[in-house]
C-alpha cells in the first residue's frame, strides 16, 4: 500500500498552487496506468513546453515553467521510492514473523524491520528515506502511546466508577443498620414500657423483658444455628 504524504505548499483554505494541484490529482485521482502514461511522456522526446501544454489540456493544471515540471518529476520519484520501501518493510515483517515469531515479541520484530530500513538508506545514500523511516517510527510510537493512554484512562474510569458504587453500597448498608438499630431500640423501649405497666410480678417482668430483648437469639438457638457456650 502506497503511504500518503502531506502535500507541501498548501495551508488551510489558501488556494493551491498549480504544482500542488498536480500532486493532489496525481496522488488521489489518477490510476496507476494513467500515472505510467504520464511518466512515459515525461521521458519521451516531447519538449517540456509541449508536455506542459498537454497537461493543461488533459488535466486543467497549468505549469508555467520547466522548473515546476522538474520538481514534480523529482517528487514523483521520491513517492515511488517511499512506496517501494513500504512494500519492502512489509515483506521484511512477514519474513521476520515467519522466522522469529515464536521467539521474539512484536516490538522486537518491529525494531528489526526498522533497522533493515535504516541500513538500506545508508547503503543507497538516500538519507531522506532514512529520516522518513525515523518519522514513521515516531508516528507509530506516538499512536501506540495515545492508544495506551486512552486504554489506561478507560480502565481508571471504570475503577473509579466501581469504587463509587462500592462506597454507595457501604453507605446504604450503614444507613440501613443504623435505622434498624434505632427502630429496634424504639420497639424494645415500647415493649419494656408495656411490660413495666403490666400487673406481672417483678420476676415475671424481668423474664418477659429478657424474652423481648433476646427473642432473635432464642430463635437462633432453638433452630440449632447458634450454640451458646455452657457455663
C-alpha positions in Angstrom: 0.0 0.0 0.0 1.4 3.4 -1.0 1.7 5.7 2.0 0.1 9.1 1.7 2.5 12.0 2.4 1.5 15.5 3.3 1.4 17.9 0.4 3.6 21.0 0.9 2.8 24.4 -0.4 -0.8 24.4 0.8 -2.0 25.8 4.2 -5.6 25.8 5.4 -8.1 27.4 3.0 -5.4 29.1 0.9 -5.7 28.5 -2.9 -3.4 25.6 -4.1 -0.5 26.3 -6.4 -0.6 24.6 -9.8 2.2 22.2 -8.7 0.3 21.2 -5.5 -2.9 20.7 -7.6 -1.0 18.3 -9.9 0.4 16.4 -6.9 -3.1 16.1 -5.3 -4.6 15.0 -8.7 -1.7 12.5 -9.2 -2.0 11.1 -5.7 -5.8 11.0 -5.2 -7.4 10.7 -8.6 -5.2 9.1 -11.3 -4.9 5.4 -11.6 -1.5 3.7 -11.8 -1.8 3.0 -15.5 -2.6 6.7 -16.0 0.4 7.7 -14.0 2.6 5.3 -16.0 1.3 7.1 -19.2 2.5 10.5 -17.9 5.8 9.1 -16.7 6.5 7.7 -20.1 5.5 11.1 -21.6 7.9 12.9 -19.2 10.9 11.0 -20.5 9.9 11.0 -24.2 11.3 13.3 -26.8 8.4 15.7 -26.4 9.6 19.1 -25.3 8.8 20.5 -21.9 6.5 23.2 -23.2 4.6 20.6 -25.2 4.3 18.3 -22.1 3.1 21.2 -20.0 0.6 22.1 -22.7 -0.7 18.5 -22.8 -1.0 18.5 -19.1 -3.1 21.6 -19.2 -5.4 20.3 -21.9 -5.9 16.8 -20.3 -5.9 17.8 -16.6 -6.5 21.5 -16.4 -3.2 22.0 -14.5 -1.2 24.9 -15.9 2.6 24.6 -15.1 4.1 27.8 -16.3 7.8 26.8 -16.4 10.0 23.8 -16.8 11.3 24.0 -13.2 7.8 23.1 -11.9 7.8 20.0 -14.1 11.2 19.1 -12.9 10.2 19.5 -9.3 7.2 17.4 -9.9 9.1 14.6 -11.5 11.5 14.6 -8.5 8.6 14.4 -6.1 7.1 11.5 -8.0 10.4 9.6 -7.9 10.6 10.1 -4.2 7.0 8.9 -3.8 7.8 5.8 -5.8 10.8 5.2 -3.6 8.8 5.5 -0.4 6.1 3.2 -1.8 8.8 0.6 -2.7 10.4 0.9 0.8 7.0 0.5 2.4 6.4 -2.7 0.5 9.9 -4.0 1.4 9.2 -3.2 5.1 6.0 -5.2 4.8 7.9 -8.1 3.2 10.6 -7.9 5.9 8.0 -8.1 8.6 6.4 -11.2 7.1 9.8 -12.8 6.9 10.8 -11.9 10.4 7.5 -13.1 11.8 7.9 -16.4 10.0 11.5 -16.9 11.1 11.4 -15.5 14.6 7.7 -15.1 15.5 7.9 -17.9 18.2 10.9 -16.3 20.0 10.6 -12.6 19.5 7.9 -10.1 20.6 6.1 -7.9 18.1 8.1 -4.9 19.4 11.4 -6.7 18.7 10.3 -7.7 15.2 9.3 -4.1 14.5 12.7 -2.9 15.6 14.3 -5.4 13.2 12.1 -4.2 10.3 13.1 -0.5 11.0 16.7 -1.5 11.4 16.7 -3.1 8.0 15.1 0.0 6.5 17.8 2.3 8.1 20.6 0.1 6.7 19.2 0.2 3.2 19.1 4.0 3.4 22.8 4.0 4.4 23.7 1.7 1.6 21.9 3.7 -1.0 23.0 7.0 0.4 19.4 8.2 0.4 19.3 9.7 3.9 16.0 11.3 3.3 14.4 7.9 3.2 16.2 7.1 6.5 14.6 10.2 8.0 11.3 9.2 6.6 11.6 5.8 8.3 12.5 7.5 11.5 9.4 9.8 11.3 7.3 6.7 10.6 8.8 5.1 13.7 8.0 8.1 15.8 4.5 8.3 14.4 3.9 4.6 15.2 5.3 5.1 18.8 3.0 8.2 19.2 0.0 6.3 18.0 0.8 3.4 20.4 1.3 5.8 23.3 -2.0 7.5 22.6 -3.9 4.2 22.3 -2.3 3.0 25.6 -3.2 6.3 27.3 -6.8 6.0 26.2 -6.9 2.4 27.5 -5.5 3.4 30.8 -7.9 6.3 31.1 -10.8 4.0 30.4 -9.5 1.5 32.9 -9.1 4.2 35.6 -12.6 5.5 34.8 -14.1 2.0 35.4 -12.1 1.6 38.6 -13.4 5.0 39.9 -16.9 4.1 38.9 -16.7 0.7 40.7 -15.2 2.4 43.8 -18.1 4.9 43.9 -20.6 2.1 43.6 -19.0 0.2 46.5 -18.9 3.4 48.6 -22.6 4.0 47.9 -23.4 0.3 48.8 -21.5 0.7 52.1 -23.1 4.0 53.0 -26.6 2.5 52.2 -25.8 -0.6 54.3 -24.6 1.6 57.2 -27.7 3.7 57.0 -30.0 0.6 57.0 -28.1 -0.8 60.0 -28.3 2.5 61.9 -32.0 2.8 61.1 -32.7 -0.8 62.1 -30.9 -0.3 65.4 -33.0 2.9 66.1 -36.2 1.1 65.2 -35.3 -1.9 67.3 -34.4 0.3 70.3 -37.7 2.2 70.0 -39.6 -1.1 69.8 -37.8 -2.5 72.8 -38.5 0.6 74.8 -42.2 0.4 73.9 -42.3 -3.2 74.9 -40.4 -2.5 78.1 -42.9 0.2 79.0 -45.8 -2.2 78.2 -44.2 -4.9 80.5 -43.4 -2.4 83.2 -47.0 -1.2 83.3 -48.5 -4.7 83.5 -49.6 -6.4 86.7 -46.9 -9.0 86.4 -44.7 -9.7 89.4 -41.2 -8.3 89.4 -39.7 -11.7 88.5 -42.2 -12.2 85.7 -41.5 -8.7 84.3 -37.7 -9.4 84.3 -38.4 -12.7 82.4 -40.7 -11.0 79.9 -38.2 -8.2 79.2 -35.4 -10.8 78.7 -37.6 -12.7 76.2 -38.4 -9.5 74.3 -34.7 -8.3 74.2 -33.3 -11.7 73.2 -36.1 -13.1 71.1 -33.9 -13.4 68.0 -31.1 -15.1 69.9 -33.5 -17.6 71.4 -34.9 -18.3 68.0 -31.5 -19.0 66.5 -30.6 -21.2 69.5 -33.8 -23.2 69.0 -33.1 -23.6 65.3 -29.6 -25.1 66.1 -27.8 -22.4 64.1 -26.5 -20.8 67.2 -24.9 -22.7 70.1 -24.2 -20.7 73.3 -21.2 -21.9 75.4 -22.2 -23.8 78.5 -21.2 -22.1 81.8 
